[in-house]
Amino acid sequence: MVSERLKAVTPSVTLAINSRVQELEAEGKDIVKFGVGEPDYPTPEHIKEAARKAIAQDKTRYTPAAGIPQLREAVVEKFSEENNLHYKVSQVMVSVGAKQAIYNSLMALVNPGDEVIVIAPYWVSYPEQVKLAGGVPVVVQTTEDTNFKVTPEALRDAISPRTRALILNTPNNPTGIVYSSEELAALGQVMLEHDIWAICDDIYESLVYDKALHTSLPTACPDMFARSIVINGVSKAYAMTGWRIGYAGGPEEIISAMSSCQGHATSNPTSVSQWAALAALQGPKGEVREMVQDYGQRRDYMAERLQNIAGFEFTKPRGAFYLFPNVSELIGRSINGTKVTDVEVLAKILLEEAHVALVPGSGFGAPENLRFSYSAAMDRIEEGMDRLQQALD
Ligand SMILES: Cc1ncc(COP(=O)(O)O)c(C=O)c1O
C-alpha cells in the first residue's frame, strides 16, 4: 500500500522509548528523562513578546517561501558577524526548522542513486532524509579511537564516482564532539579534490564548553564556500524547538531550488515564528549565555557521576548537550536477572528498573553506546544518576 520510497524509511528509535515513557508516567511512575534532544528552558521573554506583537499586528498571512525579508537580512548579518561567511540575501533562506533545511538541501542536490556520505554516529534523520531524496546514504563509521571524528583518509576511502555530498555535524549529536578549524580545513581539501558538496549542520553552534570554538566548514576552508550549504536555526540556541525556524546559506542557485522545494511542500515557515526568530537573532544574548553556562555545569556533574559508574567509557565532549558513553562492558552482563544482549535491551532495563530514559546508540549507527542528554534540571540529573548507580552497582 505504501510507496517503495517510504517503505525504505526506518521509523525513529526514540519513538518506542517515548511511548513506553508515557505509559509508565500514566501509571504514576516518576521517570527521569535523559532521552530528550531539546532545551528544557523556556523561550526568552523578549522573543515571546515579539510573537505576541506579531499576532496583535495581524502578521498572520502567507510569507514569501524563503522567509520574510527582515529575517533573511538578519540571517545574512548573523552569518557575516558570527561565522565570517558573507552571503547576499538571495543566498539565504528561512526553513521550517534546521531539519527542513537539510531536507531541502538534499532535494536540491541529489539525483536518483547519488551517494551522500553520512558519518556515524549520526543524527537519526540523515540517512532517512537521503533516502527520501532518492539518494543512497554511505555510512563512514568512526570510533572512540578518533574521538568519533572522520579523518581525511577515511573520508577519501568512502568517496566514489557517485558521491555527491557529505553531511557534517559539528558540534555533534549524539557524540558532543566539536571539530577544530584545522580538522575541517583538512576535510574541506578532500572534498575540493573530489568536487563534493558539504551540507553543514551547525544547529548546536552556540552550545560549546571549555573554551571550545565552533567553526563552520567553509569558514575553515574558504575554497569550499561555493560548494557548501550551511544550516543553522534558533531551536537549540534560543530554546525554540517548537517554533520551527531554521535557516540556510549557500549558492544562489541551490538556495533558490531549496526555497522552491519548500514553497511547494509547505508554502512558508510559520509567519509568527519568523517574527519571533527575528527578535531572537537581533535581541540580547544574555539568556543564551546563561543557558550555556548552566549546560556546562550539568555536563560536568553528569560526566563526573558517570565516570564513577563501572561500564561507562567516554571522553568528556565539548559541545551540544549529550554524553555518549561506550557501554560494551555491560553487554553480556545480567541486571536484576535480565541478560543485557544489546544496547536496546540495556536502555529498556534502565527504563523499567531505574526509571531513567536513555536513547540506545543503535539508532545513531553506534550499537555500543547510550546517549545521555543533560538538558534536564540539575536535581533531575542528580536523581537520575543516583538511580543508575543503584541499578548498576
Ligand atoms: C543534529 C541535528 N540537526 C538538526 C536538528 C533539527 O533542528 P530543528 O529543530 O531546528 O529542526 C536536530 C534536532 O534534534 C539535531 O539534533
The ligand as a Tripos MOL2 file, in Angstrom:
@<TRIPOS>MOLECULE
LIG
   16    16     1     0     0
SMALL
NO_CHARGES

@<TRIPOS>ATOM
      1 C1         21.9520   17.2940   14.6040 C.3       1 LIG1
      2 C2         20.6200   17.9280   14.4990 C.ar      1 LIG1
      3 N1         20.3250   18.6090   13.3760 N.ar      1 LIG1
      4 C3         19.1390   19.1970   13.2160 C.ar      1 LIG1
      5 C4         18.1680   19.1260   14.2010 C.ar      1 LIG1
      6 C5         16.8400   19.7500   13.9460 C.3       1 LIG1
      7 O1         16.7440   21.0450   14.4000 O.3       1 LIG1
      8 P1         15.4000   21.8450   14.1990 P.3       1 LIG1
      9 O2         14.6090   21.6810   15.4560 O.co2     1 LIG1
     10 O3         15.8290   23.2660   14.0020 O.co2     1 LIG1
     11 O4         14.6990   21.3020   13.0310 O.co2     1 LIG1
     12 C6         18.4270   18.4150   15.3740 C.ar      1 LIG1
     13 C7         17.3870   18.2880   16.4100 C.2       1 LIG1
     14 O5         17.4340   17.4660   17.2940 O.2       1 LIG1
     15 C8         19.6870   17.8110   15.5400 C.ar      1 LIG1
     16 O6         19.9970   17.1320   16.6440 O.3       1 LIG1
@<TRIPOS>BOND
     1     1     2 1
     2     2     3 ar
     3     2    15 ar
     4     3     4 ar
     5     4     5 ar
     6     5     6 1
     7     5    12 ar
     8     6     7 1
     9     7     8 1
    10     8     9 2
    11     8    10 1
    12     8    11 1
    13    12    13 1
    14    12    15 ar
    15    13    14 2
    16    15    16 1
@<TRIPOS>SUBSTRUCTURE
     1 LIG1         1 GROUP 0 **** ****
